[in-house]
Amino acid sequence: MSKINIHDVAYVAYEATDLDLMERFLLDFGMTRSIRTEDALYMRGAGGNHHCHVTRLGTENKFLGGAFTVETREELEKAAKIPGAVGPEEITEPGGGWRVTLTTPNKHKIWVEWGVAKVPEMPVRRSYRMNFASEHLRHNSAVRQRPEATPVLRIGHFVLWVPDAVPEIDWFMEHFAMAPADYICAHDGEPGEETVVGTFLRIDKGKEYVEHHCILINQSIHFGCHHSSFEVLDLDAVTAGHDHLVSKGWNLDAGVGRHYLGSLIYDYWLDPFGNRIEHYTDTDMINDEYEPVRFVGTADETTQWGMAPPPNFFE
Ligand SMILES: [Fe+2]
């Protein structure tokens, strides 16, 4: 069976005990309410997806799973053939469409979805061009950025915490057209033989350039989602959003800074239920000519500049 060609990340879903509180945070984070029902909150970005973040009302605060979109029914049918798959089922919640529910070796839920409604894109300013020392890209045009709930455009990736990383990574690579971007290795073994404890996976579209990763799988003492991550317009958007979230009194985790792997400019926040959530911009775009790095470094070395993440970020 050929691998599932995913189009993009669709959304992450959480259970939370208070939808009002989650919505207040996500509005300040730069999302917009797509729809809210009695027991669920669907938040969207400025892009055309019906939702990129779902919260289901419940008695616990926890991660429920992550979803990918496919562009054809045929790709959805491939997902349905994976052992343990449930579906395709018609989605009976806002946005509609069809869904296959998968369970990973570490018991995470992954949804593959097709035919979910699109919504009109929301107007946003253009990304500001920068006048680099070696290349001046902005002419007769000023930067005018105020602190604001910086518009989230789309979800870019999410990060799974798993007790056993290798079978999880193998499962994604076996069933999805994904390729490793970079590996995170533990400090043991000979060079080239270190234990892999995390792998960034990108969508494999051959020669087409794609973002450095759509998912990262990390071995951890925790289970759930290390963070979900949402793209914003540019560096000014990240910092303006940062100032806005500070002014609203939300909990900063780490940022602004630039990662080593993937080179993303990041800004991590904690939602009111302790879930880590990221604004990012300017990630590496790579294709099948990219040579994955086996990263064996200290926690400090994962940040190139800016506010480094706290120690519990690496647990
Ligand atoms: Fe991230």
Residues whose N, C-alpha, C, O or C-beta is under 5 A from the ligand:
A	BS01	LIG	S229 E278
